[in-house]
Amino acid sequence: MAFLSARVARARISASAASAQRTRELRAAGVDIIGLSQGEPDFATPDHVIEAAHRAMREGQTRYTPVDGTPELKEAIVAKFRRENGLSFKPENISAGAGGKQVLYNALMATLDPGDEVVIPAPSWVAYAIMTEFAEGVPVWVRTGPENGFKLQPAQLDAAITPRTKWLMLNSPSNPTGAVYSPGELRELAAVLERHPHVWILADDMYEHIVFDDRRFVTFAEAAPQLAERTLVVNGASKTYAMTGWRLGYGAGPSSLVRAMARMQAQCSLNPSSISQAAVVAGLDGPQEIVAQRCAEFQQRRDAVLPLLEAIPGLSCTRPDGAFYIYVSCAGWIGRRTPAGQELATDVDVGAYLLESGVAVPEGTGYGLSPYFRVSFATSLDKLKEACRRMDAAARRLA
Ligand SMILES: Cc1ncc(COP(=O)(O)O)c(C=O)c1O
């Protein structure tokens, strides 16, 4: 009898984590690598948020709190949804956890029985599929492509739904493509979902505040209020306030689901850090200008790096409308040979070749759509430019 459970095999390591790990190892060995795998803003947490954390510690907010968030945090989240999304939730609709990831995990663990299906547009953040499998559900990948801006089409959604479908995962702005759904596109998907009343919608709005070109972000819950009774909105402090290490995310949805999610969390980790909760109250209730300033900085980087990537022979890009990623097609490199004579048969080979050339990127295979790799522009412009120079040189060495 094996000591480790079968579950462990289902907990695969994500492409971006594997790429970040390879980068750390090579750097430790003295190799000069530019890492473009980062899934977090390269900015500091705002000062007023850090001060609120200090205050909370000094005032003794260092004990257990209610499992899925303090009343103050839930009130701040309710106010955020009212102010930014025009949504009216009550505290009993809110569940906070150690990151949006834990909230998603709770939702899947609380709803999936073995064999239940989750529709996941590909490419997507790989955690959806891994967590679905972890909860003994079945990921149903639906391929999107550059021809539709990497957005799920209504007919595709309709075709993917079966009597076993429990959830549709909808992530806008998207990791890894930066695709942002317009209100009209969300309404078209909602029209399909109205015909399938057993399917719930998980709107992952984690990158809500990183949208470009003066686009207004609209969450699925706002575009389709008629589906509120089966919509869970997930969001968090990680990307908005550069707080990835603080681990604080939240969900908002029907109270019956939210209660079940809290029961999952109660047997796993209890409350998210009391200090992080107090800090996020300050983030949500405080000045928001810095959020827009940082979004403008991301947009500048996108505008600078996109033409450099597109000029590299054999690579092509779809312009991201949000988040801080570009999903780069490397179809033009497939079948070519490296100077060492190795054929690039897949995007995994391309990732290995780029690493040899001094650039670390997670491969598209990990996101469910090949042959691609993801470039994160949550890093300085100087590094981005140097990385593009290295990729261009790598392209020109291919036979
Ligand atoms: C699409 C998406 N959703 C959710 C998360 C979870 O973020 P966190 O757990 O830090 O709140 C991430 C993190 O990378 C993400 O890319």
The ligand as an SDF file (V2000), in Angstrom:
LIG
                    3D

 16 16  0  0  0  0  0  0  0  0999 V2000
   -7.0390   34.0970  -12.5980 C   0  0  0  0  0  0  0  0  0  0  0  0
   -6.6150   34.0700  -11.1710 C   0  0  0  0  0  0  0  0  0  0  0  0
   -7.5450   33.8610  -10.2310 N   0  0  0  0  0  0  0  0  0  0  0  0
   -7.2360   33.8070   -8.9440 C   0  0  0  0  0  0  0  0  0  0  0  0
   -5.9340   33.9530   -8.5180 C   0  0  0  0  0  0  0  0  0  0  0  0
   -5.6690   33.8370   -7.0430 C   0  0  0  0  0  0  0  0  0  0  0  0
   -5.0740   34.9160   -6.4650 O   0  0  0  0  0  0  0  0  0  0  0  0
   -4.8910   34.9840   -4.8870 P   0  0  0  0  0  0  0  0  0  0  0  0
   -5.0620   33.6130   -4.3340 O   0  0  0  0  0  0  0  0  0  0  0  0
   -3.5210   35.5240   -4.6600 O   0  0  0  0  0  0  0  0  0  0  0  0
   -5.9660   35.9020   -4.3820 O   0  0  0  0  0  0  0  0  0  0  0  0
   -4.9200   34.1410   -9.4660 C   0  0  0  0  0  0  0  0  0  0  0  0
   -3.5100   34.2440   -9.0580 C   0  0  0  0  0  0  0  0  0  0  0  0
   -2.5900   34.2280   -9.8140 O   0  0  0  0  0  0  0  0  0  0  0  0
   -5.2770   34.2040  -10.8310 C   0  0  0  0  0  0  0  0  0  0  0  0
   -4.3530   34.3980  -11.7990 O   0  0  0  0  0  0  0  0  0  0  0  0
  1  2  1  0
  2  3  1  0
  2 15  2  0
  3  4  2  0
  4  5  1  0
  5  6  1  0
  5 12  2  0
  6  7  1  0
  7  8  1  0
  8  9  2  0
  8 10  1  0
  8 11  1  0
 12 13  1  0
 12 15  1  0
 13 14  2  0
 15 16  1  0
M  END
$$$$
